[in-house]
């Protein structure tokens, strides 16, 4: 395995875990890629939603990257999304060196990182992002999206801290970043999971997203678990949120990705 680190122009860091090239497995020297975006209310990047998650995708056969995106100073405005879209572009521009398939790049985010991952899929071509990154085509659009207990809405069921850090008192930006209102046809497929008992980011966030995806004929899969609090990551002892039943999201997600990306070990 190769460990790499790349610093984006903003100072955001991309940490990569790359499977080795080998003559013994020539069909897998080029693999799909997953960019993991930890949560933290847009104030920090949670460690338990970084490496523990990245290792799961690495074990499943992917080239994996964790994005430590910009979290200060607030309000962050468009900068985290510029980081995320820039990370997708970096992977595609360096696909050969990173041994990844530029046509199979996944973004996976949790909590506020879920908002960022969803934003990457929905707002990658927004004018501020296009202008900042020089986007001319679909180079910043991911091919699939994985979301765990994502922050989605800035309305009644909002996680206020995330939107305060991201938007401040900018009402227009707040409306834009309320993602249930930005869903449109032609988005990549979504895998979403949430717990009904989540008191920090209410389950309505995922339900509202699913309804918007349904209205716009965007492929999605939604899994709801009855128990478990917020920030449960891999739902294991390692991340201090053991819940053997909820760990099912991982094999469900891997099976879904295998189908969507046509990637089979």
N, C-alpha and C positions, 0 to 999 in steps of 0.2 A: 504494500500500500504506500502511496505517496501522499505526503501532507504538503499543501501549498497555501500561501497567503497572498492576497492582492488587496491593495488599498485603492479605493475609488477616489476620484478627484475631490470629493467632499470630505474625505477622511474616513468614510465608512469602510469597514473591513469585510472581506470575503474570505472565509477559511474553507479550504477544500480538502476532501478525503477522496482520493482517486484510486480505483482498483488498478493493479499492475497490468501492464501489457504482457502477454505471454503467448508463445507459440503453441502451447498445449490447449488453449481455449480461444482459437482465432476468431470464432464467431462472436465473441464477447469483448474484443479489444475496444470496440466503440459501444458505448452504453448510453441510455437515457440519463438525464441529469435532474436532480432535485435541489432547489434552493430553499432552505429552511429559514423562516423568519420568526424569531421568538417574540413572545409578548412582553408586557411590562408597562402598559398604559401610555406608551409613547414617551416614557420617562427613563427607561432602562431596557436592556435586553436580557430576559430571564435565562439563566444558565440551565435550568432544568428543562427548558423548551428548546435548547440548542443541541449540545452533544448527545444527550440521551435519545433524542428524536433522530438526529443525523445518523447515528449508528444503526438504527433500525432500517433506514433506507439503504445504507451501505451494505448491510447484511442481505438485503433483498436484491442486491445486484446493481444498484445505481451509483453513478458518480454524484457525490453529495457535497453541497456547499452551504455553510451557515453564513447568513448576512447579518452583521452587526451594524445596523443602519443608524443614521443620525438621530439623536434623542435630546439634543440641546443646541442652542437655547430655544426656549419656547417663546412664542408659538412657532412650530416647525414648518407649518404651511405645506408647500409642495416638496420639501427636501427629502423626506423618507421615500416618497414615490419616485423621485428622481434617482435615489440610490437603488431602489428595487428594479426599476426599468433599466438603469445603467448596468446592474448586475446581469440581467437577462441578456443585454446586448454584449457584454464582455464575454459571457460564455459562448455565445454564437460566433463572435469575432475570433475567438481562440479555440474553437471546437476541436481542431486537429490536435493541437498541443495538449488539450485537456482530455482527449480521447472520449468525446461525447458526441451524441447525435444532435445537431442543431435544430432538428425538426421534432425533438421530443424533450422539451425543457418544461419542468413542472415547478410551480411555486407552492410552498406549503407553509401556512402561517397559523399562529395560535393567539387567541385573544386580540390584543391590538395588532400583533403580527398577522393575525387573520384578516384584520381590516386592511393591512398593507398588502397582503397577498391578493385579496379580492380586488383592491384598488389597482394592482398591477394588471389584472385581467380585464378590468372594466374601464379604467381611465388611462391606460398606457399611451393613448394617442391624444390626450388632452393637450391643449395648446401650450401651457407652461412647460410640460414635460417634453413635447416635441421640440420646442425652441431651445430648451436647455441642452438637450442631448443630440440635436440634429437628426431626429428621426425622420426618415423619408418613406419608409415602408412599414412592414409588420415585424421589424427586427426586435422590438421590445415586447411583443405580445407572447405570453406563455402559451403552451399547448394544453395544459391541464392545471387544475387548481385543487389543493387539499386544504380544508379549513377545520380547525378545532376550536370550538366555542368562540366563534369570531365576534368581534365588535363590528356591527353593521350600521345601525340606525343612530342618527343624532336626535331622534324624536323622543316619544314618551318612554321608551325602553332603553335609552342610551346609557352607556358607561361614560358619565360626564367627564371624568378625569382624562380619559383618552382624547376626547374632543377639545377639552380646554388646552391640553398640551399641543394638539395638532393645529387647531384653528383659532385659538384665542377668542376674541370677540368679533371676528369677521363673519357676519351673518351669511354673506353670499358663499364663502368657502364652506361654511358649515352645511349649507344646503347641498353643495356639490359633493361633499364627503359623506353624506347620508346615502349609502350605496344602494339601498333598496329602490331609490328613485333614479338611479343611473343605469340600471340593467337594460340591455338592448339585445336584439337578435344578433347571432353570429359570434357570441362569446365562446371561449373554450369550455369544456365540461368541468363541472364542480363536484367534489366529494366533500360533504359537510357532516360533522358530528358535534353533538352538544349534549349536556345533561339537563334534564328538566328541573333539577334541584339547584342549578347554578343561580346564586344570589347576587353575584357581582356583574355578570353579563347575562341578562335574562335570555331564556331560550327563544323568546320572541324575535331576537336578532336573527337567528338561523331560520325561523319560520317565515319571517318577512322576506328574507333573501330567497328562500325556496319558492315562495309564491311569485316573486318577481321573475325568477328564472322560468317558472312554469308558464307565466303569461307571455314570455318572450321566446318560448320554444328552445331554451338553452338546456342541453342535457345536464342532469344532476342526479346525485344520490344523497339522501339525507338519512342519518341515523340518530335517534334520540335514545338516551339512557336515563332510566328513572332516577338513579342515585348518583352521588358524587358532586363535589363542589367545583369551584372554578380553578383553573390552572392545573388540571390533573395530568397533562402531558401524556406520558406513556402508561399512566395508571399503575405504576409499580412501586415497590419499596425504595428503589433507587431515587425516585423523585418525591418521596414522602407522601404519595397519594395512592396507596395500594388499593386496587379495586379489580379483582380477577375477572369479573364479568365485563367491565368496561374496556379491558385490554383488547376485547374483540374488535375495536375500531382499527387496530393495526392490520390483522389479516384481511379484514374487509377492505381496507384501503388498498393494500397490496394487490388483492385480487382485482379490484376495480381498475387500478392503474395498469395492471397487466393486460386487461381487456382493452382499455382506452388507447394505450400506446402500442399494443401488439408486441409486448415484451415478455418473453417467457424464459425462465431459467431451466 
